[in-house]
Amino acid sequence: PRDNDRPFPPPSESQAVDVYIGGVEHAVLHLLYARFIVKFLYSQSDIAFDEPFKKLITQGMVQGKTVKDPETGEFLQEHQYDRRKDNVIVKSTGKKAITSYEKMSKSKHNGVSPLALLDKWGSDALRLAMLMGVKPEDNLEWADNDGN
């Protein structure tokens, strides 16, 4: 049915989205825009709800292991450090490096090639590994099973 007077069904028929699932960084603008529009439409009595989503699930990030020089704070590339038992040593200084898990980034040298992982494990095994790692809301610390 066409209604030339309204852009939406009557307020009694409009509904908020049951669940919004999105990445924590990516979702911010979606939420901002959605809330702005819904608040406006609610103030104009075009809809009967004042929040766009009944439930929000923000997905965590897949984080990669970073290695930093303790003296300079620079992120190190793989050829700049050695792994010795439980320690990571900066080759140029012999000092123990600082390791942590952070958002994957080219500048942090902690990214993982999805194509290499797909070739190695296949898409189903890769999805399963990611899903079983943590709850959707938590960050996943990505590490190959070779001690890295």
Salt bridges, closest charged atoms under 4 A:
ASP18 OD1 - LYS54 NZ 3.25
GLU25 OE1 - LYS103 NZ 2.93
ASP46 OD1 - ARG6 NH2 3.50
GLU51 OE2 - ARG35 NH2 2.59
GLU51 OE2 - LYS39 NZ 3.04
GLU71 OE2 - LYS95 NZ 2.73
ASP82 OD2 - ARG84 NH2 3.91
ASP82 OD1 - LYS91 NZ 3.87
GLU102 OE1 - LYS108 NZ 3.08
ASP124 OD1 - ARG127 NH1 3.27
